[in-house]
Amino acid sequence: MNTEQFLDYAAERCREHGTRLTPIRRQVLQRVADQPGYCKAYDLLEQLRPEIASLTPPTIYRALEFLETEGLVHRLDVVNGYVACQQHDHGAQTLFLICPCCGKVAEARSEDSGYFFRKLLADNGFGEAPPHLEVKALCGACQKQGGSCAAEHSHMHPHHS
């Protein structure tokens, strides 16, 4: 699904839930969806300020909170960032693989990984697994760079370094 299709899906999802994808929410969602990896709230603020001079951090955070509640973005605690939801089956446990170097994010769902993490937690005396888990690991491109960030060479994610 390309960005425009995703934005149309988001607007329809909001209508179904009796909410609205306001222009600011749509712009924030578009910027998150256009990112090749995760993005941070202040990066979004910097990107949108030229278009909306009166934009403030609380406005960005409220938009992100709304989009997260609607299941359109995920907050990634381990990097304090956001990523567009790539899979829309919200019933399954999700594993986010996050490259701390270039910012690439993969959203994976598998019964095997869900079972593995539930068993790992139980075997070590921990409770229920949260609905999504986050794992930081170097992506293949960054590994090929010998552990240095592929982004440093491609200039894709200067804010993730």
Phi and psi in degrees as GROMACS dihedral restraints (atoms count N, CA, C in turn):
[ dihedral_restraints ]
;  ai    aj    ak    al  type     phi  dphi    fc
    3     4     5     6     1   -79.6    20    10
    4     5     6     7     1   176.3    20    10
    6     7     8     9     1   -61.1    20    10
    7     8     9    10     1   -43.9    20    10
    9    10    11    12     1   -62.8    20    10
   10    11    12    13     1   -42.3    20    10
   12    13    14    15     1   -63.2    20    10
   13    14    15    16     1   -40.0    20    10
   15    16    17    18     1   -64.4    20    10
   16    17    18    19     1   -41.4    20    10
   18    19    20    21     1   -65.6    20    10
   19    20    21    22     1   -38.5    20    10
   21    22    23    24     1   -64.0    20    10
   22    23    24    25     1   -43.8    20    10
   24    25    26    27     1   -58.9    20    10
   25    26    27    28     1   -43.7    20    10
   27    28    29    30     1   -62.5    20    10
   28    29    30    31     1   -44.0    20    10
   30    31    32    33     1   -62.5    20    10
   31    32    33    34     1   -42.4    20    10
   33    34    35    36     1   -66.0    20    10
   34    35    36    37     1   -42.2    20    10
   36    37    38    39     1   -60.4    20    10
   37    38    39    40     1   -42.8    20    10
   39    40    41    42     1   -63.3    20    10
   40    41    42    43     1   -44.4    20    10
   42    43    44    45     1   -57.9    20    10
   43    44    45    46     1   -44.1    20    10
   45    46    47    48     1   -60.9    20    10
   46    47    48    49     1   -31.8    20    10
   48    49    50    51     1   -92.2    20    10
   49    50    51    52     1     2.9    20    10
   51    52    53    54     1    74.7    20    10
   52    53    54    55     1    23.0    20    10
   54    55    56    57     1  -119.3    20    10
   55    56    57    58     1   178.7    20    10
   57    58    59    60     1  -127.6    20    10
   58    59    60    61     1   141.1    20    10
   60    61    62    63     1   -92.0    20    10
   61    62    63    64     1    87.9    20    10
   63    64    65    66     1   -64.8    20    10
   64    65    66    67     1   165.6    20    10
   66    67    68    69     1   -55.7    20    10
   67    68    69    70     1   -41.8    20    10
   69    70    71    72     1   -67.5    20    10
   70    71    72    73     1   -44.2    20    10
   72    73    74    75     1   -59.4    20    10
   73    74    75    76     1   -41.4    20    10
   75    76    77    78     1   -64.1    20    10
   76    77    78    79     1   -42.9    20    10
   78    79    80    81     1   -64.8    20    10
   79    80    81    82     1   -41.1    20    10
   81    82    83    84     1   -63.7    20    10
   82    83    84    85     1   -46.4    20    10
   84    85    86    87     1   -62.0    20    10
   85    86    87    88     1   -40.6    20    10
   87    88    89    90     1   -61.3    20    10
   88    89    90    91     1   -43.8    20    10
   90    91    92    93     1   -65.1    20    10
   91    92    93    94     1   -41.2    20    10
   93    94    95    96     1   -64.1    20    10
   94    95    96    97     1   -45.1    20    10
   96    97    98    99     1   -65.5    20    10
   97    98    99   100     1   -31.4    20    10
   99   100   101   102     1   -77.1    20    10
  100   101   102   103     1   -14.3    20    10
  102   103   104   105     1   -71.7    20    10
  103   104   105   106     1   137.8    20    10
  105   106   107   108     1   -74.5    20    10
  106   107   108   109     1   -12.2    20    10
  108   109   110   111     1  -142.4    20    10
  109   110   111   112     1  -150.3    20    10
  111   112   113   114     1   -82.5    20    10
  112   113   114   115     1   163.0    20    10
  114   115   116   117     1  -135.6    20    10
  115   116   117   118     1   160.0    20    10
  117   118   119   120     1  -106.3    20    10
  118   119   120   121     1   155.3    20    10
  120   121   122   123     1   -57.3    20    10
  121   122   123   124     1   -41.9    20    10
  123   124   125   126     1   -71.2    20    10
  124   125   126   127     1   -26.8    20    10
  126   127   128   129     1   -65.9    20    10
  127   128   129   130     1   -41.2    20    10
  129   130   131   132     1   -62.8    20    10
  130   131   132   133     1   -42.4    20    10
  132   133   134   135     1   -58.4    20    10
  133   134   135   136     1   -47.1    20    10
  135   136   137   138     1   -61.5    20    10
  136   137   138   139     1   -40.4    20    10
  138   139   140   141     1   -68.6    20    10
  139   140   141   142     1   -36.7    20    10
  141   142   143   144     1   -90.8    20    10
  142   143   144   145     1   -19.1    20    10
  144   145   146   147     1   -56.5    20    10
  145   146   147   148     1   -40.1    20    10
  147   148   149   150     1   -60.4    20    10
  148   149   150   151     1   -29.3    20    10
  150   151   152   153     1   -86.7    20    10
  151   152   153   154     1   -33.2    20    10
  153   154   155   156     1  -131.5    20    10
  154   155   156   157     1    89.2    20    10
  156   157   158   159     1   -60.8    20    10
  157   158   159   160     1   -31.0    20    10
  159   160   161   162     1   -84.6    20    10
  160   161   162   163     1     4.7    20    10
  162   163   164   165     1   -64.3    20    10
  163   164   165   166     1   136.0    20    10
  165   166   167   168     1  -124.3    20    10
  166   167   168   169     1   160.0    20    10
  168   169   170   171     1   -54.1    20    10
  169   170   171   172     1   -43.9    20    10
  171   172   173   174     1   -59.0    20    10
  172   173   174   175     1   -33.7    20    10
  174   175   176   177     1   -65.0    20    10
  175   176   177   178     1   -43.3    20    10
  177   178   179   180     1   -62.7    20    10
  178   179   180   181     1   -47.3    20    10
  180   181   182   183     1   -64.1    20    10
  181   182   183   184     1   -38.2    20    10
  183   184   185   186     1   -64.6    20    10
  184   185   186   187     1   -41.4    20    10
  186   187   188   189     1   -63.6    20    10
  187   188   189   190     1   -44.1    20    10
  189   190   191   192     1   -64.3    20    10
  190   191   192   193     1   -40.2    20    10
  192   193   194   195     1   -62.1    20    10
  193   194   195   196     1   -44.3    20    10
  195   196   197   198     1   -60.2    20    10
  196   197   198   199     1   -48.3    20    10
  198   199   200   201     1   -63.8    20    10
  199   200   201   202     1   -34.4    20    10
  201   202   203   204     1   -68.1    20    10
  202   203   204   205     1   -44.0    20    10
  204   205   206   207     1   -60.3    20    10
  205   206   207   208     1   -37.2    20    10
  207   208   209   210     1   -78.1    20    10
  208   209   210   211     1    -4.0    20    10
  210   211   212   213     1    76.4    20    10
  211   212   213   214     1    24.7    20    10
  213   214   215   216     1   -99.8    20    10
  214   215   216   217     1   -24.0    20    10
  216   217   218   219     1  -134.1    20    10
  217   218   219   220     1   159.2    20    10
  219   220   221   222     1  -117.7    20    10
  220   221   222   223     1   139.4    20    10
  222   223   224   225     1   -90.6    20    10
  223   224   225   226     1   128.3    20    10
  225   226   227   228     1  -103.7    20    10
  226   227   228   229     1   101.4    20    10
  228   229   230   231     1   -62.2    20    10
  229   230   231   232     1   -38.2    20    10
  231   232   233   234     1   -64.1    20    10
  232   233   234   235     1   -24.4    20    10
  234   235   236   237     1  -120.3    20    10
  235   236   237   238     1     3.3    20    10
  237   238   239   240     1    52.4    20    10
  238   239   240   241     1    49.1    20    10
  240   241   242   243     1  -137.2    20    10
  241   242   243   244     1  -177.4    20    10
  243   244   245   246     1  -132.8    20    10
  244   245   246   247     1   149.1    20    10
  246   247   248   249     1  -141.1    20    10
  247   248   249   250     1   146.4    20    10
  249   250   251   252     1   -68.1    20    10
  250   251   252   253     1   143.9    20    10
  252   253   254   255     1   -68.9    20    10
  253   254   255   256     1   122.9    20    10
  255   256   257   258     1   -93.0    20    10
  256   257   258   259     1   -24.5    20    10
  258   259   260   261     1  -125.5    20    10
  259   260   261   262     1   135.6    20    10
  261   262   263   264     1  -105.8    20    10
  262   263   264   265     1    16.4    20    10
  264   265   266   267     1   -94.0    20    10
  265   266   267   268     1    94.1    20    10
  267   268   269   270     1   -83.5    20    10
  268   269   270   271     1     5.8    20    10
  270   271   272   273     1   -83.6    20    10
  271   272   273   274     1   -23.7    20    10
  273   274   275   276     1   -91.0    20    10
  274   275   276   277     1   152.7    20    10
  276   277   278   279     1   -69.9    20    10
  277   278   279   280     1   139.2    20    10
  279   280   281   282     1  -115.2    20    10
  280   281   282   283     1   138.5    20    10
  282   283   284   285     1  -113.8    20    10
  283   284   285   286     1   121.6    20    10
  285   286   287   288     1  -101.0    20    10
  286   287   288   289     1   123.2    20    10
  288   289   290   291     1  -101.3    20    10
  289   290   291   292     1   119.3    20    10
  291   292   293   294     1  -123.1    20    10
  292   293   294   295     1   122.5    20    10
  294   295   296   297     1   -83.6    20    10
  295   296   297   298     1   116.2    20    10
  297   298   299   300     1   -71.5    20    10
  298   299   300   301     1   -11.5    20    10
  300   301   302   303     1   -87.0    20    10
  301   302   303   304     1   -59.7    20    10
  303   304   305   306     1  -101.7    20    10
  304   305   306   307     1   -12.6    20    10
  306   307   308   309     1    90.9    20    10
  307   308   309   310     1     1.1    20    10
  309   310   311   312     1   -59.3    20    10
  310   311   312   313     1   140.8    20    10
  312   313   314   315     1  -129.7    20    10
  313   314   315   316     1   132.3    20    10
  315   316   317   318     1  -116.6    20    10
  316   317   318   319     1   133.0    20    10
  318   319   320   321     1  -104.9    20    10
  319   320   321   322     1   112.7    20    10
  321   322   323   324     1  -118.6    20    10
  322   323   324   325     1   140.7    20    10
  324   325   326   327     1  -131.8    20    10
  325   326   327   328     1   128.9    20    10
  327   328   329   330     1  -158.8    20    10
  328   329   330   331     1   136.5    20    10
  330   331   332   333     1   -61.3    20    10
  331   332   333   334     1   -35.2    20    10
  333   334   335   336     1   -62.6    20    10
  334   335   336   337     1   -45.9    20    10
  336   337   338   339     1   -68.6    20    10
  337   338   339   340     1   -37.9    20    10
  339   340   341   342     1   -60.5    20    10
  340   341   342   343     1   -45.5    20    10
  342   343   344   345     1   -62.9    20    10
  343   344   345   346     1   -44.8    20    10
  345   346   347   348     1   -57.1    20    10
  346   347   348   349     1   -48.7    20    10
  348   349   350   351     1   -70.4    20    10
  349   350   351   352     1   -37.7    20    10
  351   352   353   354     1   -61.5    20    10
  352   353   354   355     1   -43.9    20    10
  354   355   356   357     1   -66.0    20    10
  355   356   357   358     1   -44.0    20    10
  357   358   359   360     1   -59.1    20    10
  358   359   360   361     1   -44.7    20    10
  360   361   362   363     1   -64.5    20    10
  361   362   363   364     1   -47.8    20    10
  363   364   365   366     1   -62.6    20    10
  364   365   366   367     1   -43.7    20    10
  366   367   368   369     1   -62.8    20    10
  367   368   369   370     1   -23.0    20    10
  369   370   371   372     1  -106.8    20    10
  370   371   372   373     1    14.0    20    10
  372   373   374   375     1    78.7    20    10
  373   374   375   376     1    22.4    20    10
  375   376   377   378     1  -103.3    20    10
  376   377   378   379     1   160.4    20    10
  378   379   380   381     1   -81.2    20    10
  379   380   381   382     1  -155.9    20    10
  381   382   383   384     1   -56.1    20    10
  382   383   384   385     1   146.0    20    10
  384   385   386   387     1   -76.5    20    10
  385   386   387   388     1   141.3    20    10
  387   388   389   390     1   -67.0    20    10
  388   389   390   391     1   166.1    20    10
  390   391   392   393     1   -62.8    20    10
  391   392   393   394     1   -26.5    20    10
  393   394   395   396     1  -139.1    20    10
  394   395   396   397     1   144.8    20    10
  396   397   398   399     1  -116.4    20    10
  397   398   399   400     1   150.3    20    10
  399   400   401   402     1  -124.4    20    10
  400   401   402   403     1   131.8    20    10
  402   403   404   405     1  -128.0    20    10
  403   404   405   406     1   126.5    20    10
  405   406   407   408     1   -92.1    20    10
  406   407   408   409     1   128.2    20    10
  408   409   410   411     1  -157.4    20    10
  409   410   411   412     1   148.9    20    10
  411   412   413   414     1   -68.0    20    10
  412   413   414   415     1   134.6    20    10
  414   415   416   417     1   -74.1    20    10
  415   416   417   418     1   170.1    20    10
  417   418   419   420     1   -58.2    20    10
  418   419   420   421     1   -41.9    20    10
  420   421   422   423     1   -63.8    20    10
  421   422   423   424     1   -42.4    20    10
  423   424   425   426     1   -70.8    20    10
  424   425   426   427     1   -34.4    20    10
  426   427   428   429     1   -62.5    20    10
  427   428   429   430     1   -41.2    20    10
  429   430   431   432     1   -64.5    20    10
  430   431   432   433     1   -24.5    20    10
  432   433   434   435     1   -81.6    20    10
  433   434   435   436     1     7.4    20    10
  435   436   437   438     1    74.7    20    10
  436   437   438   439     1    28.6    20    10
  438   439   440   441     1    92.3    20    10
  439   440   441   442     1    -9.2    20    10
  441   442   443   444     1   -87.2    20    10
  442   443   444   445     1   153.2    20    10
  444   445   446   447     1   -67.3    20    10
  445   446   447   448     1   128.8    20    10
  447   448   449   450     1   -62.0    20    10
  448   449   450   451     1   -31.1    20    10
  450   451   452   453     1   -64.2    20    10
  451   452   453   454     1   -30.2    20    10
  453   454   455   456     1   -64.5    20    10
  454   455   456   457     1   -27.0    20    10
  456   457   458   459     1   -90.2    20    10
  457   458   459   460     1   -27.7    20    10
  459   460   461   462     1  -102.6    20    10
  460   461   462   463     1   -11.3    20    10
  462   463   464   465     1    59.8    20    10
  463   464   465   466     1    26.6    20    10
  465   466   467   468     1   -72.0    20    10
  466   467   468   469     1   -44.7    20    10
  468   469   470   471     1  -130.3    20    10
  469   470   471   472     1    67.0    20    10
  471   472   473   474     1   -62.1    20    10
  472   473   474   475     1   -25.0    20    10
  474   475   476   477     1   -82.9    20    10
  475   476   477   478     1    -5.7    20    10
  477   478   479   480     1   -95.5    20    10
  478   479   480   481     1   -11.3    20    10
